[in-house]
Amino acid sequence: MWSGNHVLIGGDFNVEPTDSKLNPMYSPEHSGGSGIFNEADTNGFSRTGGGVGSGYNEYTGGCIHWPCGYRANDWKPTGKIDYIFLSRYDFTGYYGDATYALRSDHTPLWAWANYE
């Protein structure tokens, strides 16, 4: 079914990495996963840990004051809700990182990967 297709899915899923709603996305290498995807911004298939400035499972959504983006420096995210998923058999050497966006309730998330 997936043969010959390189699949990348990115977006705002509005749930934390440990939420069971993401189990169908995560590959079995991730705890509880039953899908075919690996997440770019993870560490050793971990769905826990990380956070602000960690380099993996970085926080990408929310802000410290409401409404988000109303004041400068409100961009500090409070949880990870944005993801870049890569089909596990097609991509290697992947890496993800969250940067920051002034006056936004989401931080930009980017990924780098090789495909086979």
For each residue, the residues with C-beta under 8 A, 3 or more apart:
1:
2: 5 7 36 87 89 90
3:
4:
5: 2 87 90
6: 87 90 91 115
7: 2 36 37 85 86 87 90
8: 84 85 86 87 91 111 113
9: 25 37 83 84 85
10: 82 83 84 85 109 111
11: 82 83
12: 61 81 82 106
13: 21 22 81 82 83
14: 61 81
15: 19 21 22 81
16: 19 79 80 81
17: 22 39 42 47 48 57 80
18: 47 48
19: 15 16 22
20: 23 32
21: 13 15
22: 13 15 17 19 25 26 47 83
23: 20 26 32 33 34 35
24: 34 35
25: 9 22 33 35 37 39 83 85
26: 22 23 29 30 32 33 34 35 37 38 39 47
27: 30 33 35 36 37 38 45 88
28: 33 34
29: 26 33 38 45 88
30: 26 27 33 38 39 42 45 46 47
31: 45 46 47
32: 20 23 26 47
33: 23 25 26 27 28 29 30
34: 23 24 26 28
35: 23 24 25 26 27
36: 2 7 27 87 88 89
37: 7 9 25 26 27 85 86 87 88
38: 26 27 29 30 42 45 85 86 88 91 94
39: 17 25 26 30 42 83 84 85 86 96
40: 83 84 85 86 94 95 96 109 111 112 113
41: 50 56 57 58 80 83 84 95 96 97 98 109 111
42: 17 30 38 39 45 46 47 50 56 57 96
43: 46 49 50 55 56 57
44:
45: 27 29 30 31 38 42
46: 30 31 42 43 49 50 56 57
47: 17 18 22 26 30 31 32 42 57
48: 17 18 57
49: 43 46 54 56 57
50: 41 42 43 46 54 55 56 57 58 80
51: 54 57 58 59 80
52: 58 59 76 77
53: 58
54: 49 50 51 57 58
55: 43 50 58 97
56: 41 42 43 46 49 50 96
57: 17 41 42 43 46 47 48 49 50 51 54 80
58: 41 50 51 52 53 54 55 77 80 97 98 107 109
59: 51 52 62 77 78 79 80 98 107
60: 77 79 80 81 82 98 106 107 109
61: 12 14 77 78 79 80 81 82 105 106 107
62: 59 68 77 78 79 81 105
63: 66 68 69 74 75 76 77 78 105
64: 74 76 78
65: 68 70 71 74
66: 63 70
67: 70
68: 62 63 65 74 75 104 105
69: 63 74 75 103 104 105
70: 65 66 67 74 103
71: 65 74
72: 102 103
73: 76 102
74: 63 64 65 68 69 70 71 103
75: 63 68 69 100 101 102 103 104 105 107
76: 52 63 64 73
77: 52 58 59 60 61 62 63 80 98 106 107
78: 59 61 62 63 64
79: 16 59 60 61 62
80: 16 17 41 50 51 57 58 59 60 61 77 83
81: 12 13 14 15 16 60 61 62 106
82: 10 11 12 13 60 61 98 106 107 109
83: 9 10 11 13 22 25 39 40 41 80 109
84: 8 9 10 39 40 41 96 109 110 111
85: 7 8 9 10 25 37 38 39 40
86: 7 8 37 38 39 40 90 91 94 111 113
87: 2 5 6 7 8 36 37 90 91
88: 27 29 36 37 38 91
89: 2 36 116
90: 2 5 6 7 86 87 115 116
91: 6 8 38 86 87 88 94 113 114 115 116
92: 113 114 115 116
93: 112 113 114
94: 38 40 86 91 111 112 113 114
95: 40 41 111 112 113
96: 39 40 41 42 56 84 109 110 111 112
97: 41 55 58 109 110 111
98: 41 58 59 60 77 82 107 108 109
99: 107 108 109 110
100: 75 107 108
101: 75 104 106 107 108
102: 72 73 75
103: 69 70 72 74 75
104: 68 69 75 101 107
105: 61 62 63 68 69 75
106: 12 60 61 77 81 82 101
107: 58 59 60 61 75 77 82 98 99 100 101 104
108: 98 99 100 101
109: 10 40 41 58 60 82 83 84 96 97 98 99
110: 84 96 97 99
111: 8 10 40 41 84 86 94 95 96 97
112: 40 93 94 95 96
113: 8 40 86 91 92 93 94 95
114: 91 92 93 94
115: 6 90 91 92
116: 89 90 91 92
